[in-house]
Amino acid sequence: MTRHLVRRQDAEYSRIALLGVAGVCVVCVTQILTLPALDLCLKLALGGFSLGLPLLTGAGLMQEGLLEHPSITERAYWIAGIAMLTGYLCAVWGLLFLFWHFHWLFGLLFLVGSSVSFVAMFRLQALLGQPHKQGSGDENVQQPQKNVSESTSAGDH
């Protein structure tokens, strides 16, 4: 059985993106909770954020754990990816109803933009063959070599 590895840079970018979305969820929740009354759209938005926030945070912790290992297997990356994708969808749900609260047209525009973004992201990953299967990506990084003349001349003094 062949072990497929994921590039560390892909896992780092995923972690940064999902923790950024989790931060947006926190800001939105704190603002919604300060309102004296909530209409249906804000309640639905709060529901999306309340489910998405722990999923995104958990996925971020899973990504952090994956980055501690010398090689990240594709299977482990996709297990963490399930929580990440579900958290993203819940956050998009919350943002959709947050925009819908202001006007239905804003919600519709957000839905169209989010859909185009998700389709483009998955199509791009399919075209690029993500996650990378040729290695962890760290083999292309050259280690700095010690200058032999500097080390011998420093020892002479």
PEHUNOR-V330978 format. One record per run of one state. SS is the DSSP state (~ for helix, > for strand, _ for the rest). FROM is the first residue (numbers start at 1). LEN is the number of residues. If there is no record, write none. Layout:
ss: <SS	SS>
from: <FROM	FROM>
len: <LEN	LEN>
This chain:
ss: <_	>	_	~	_	~	_	>	~	_	~	_	~	_	~	_>
from: <1	5	7	8	34	40	68	72	74	103	104	129	138	141	148	157>
len: <4	2	1	26	6	28	4	2	29	1	25	9	3	7	9	1>
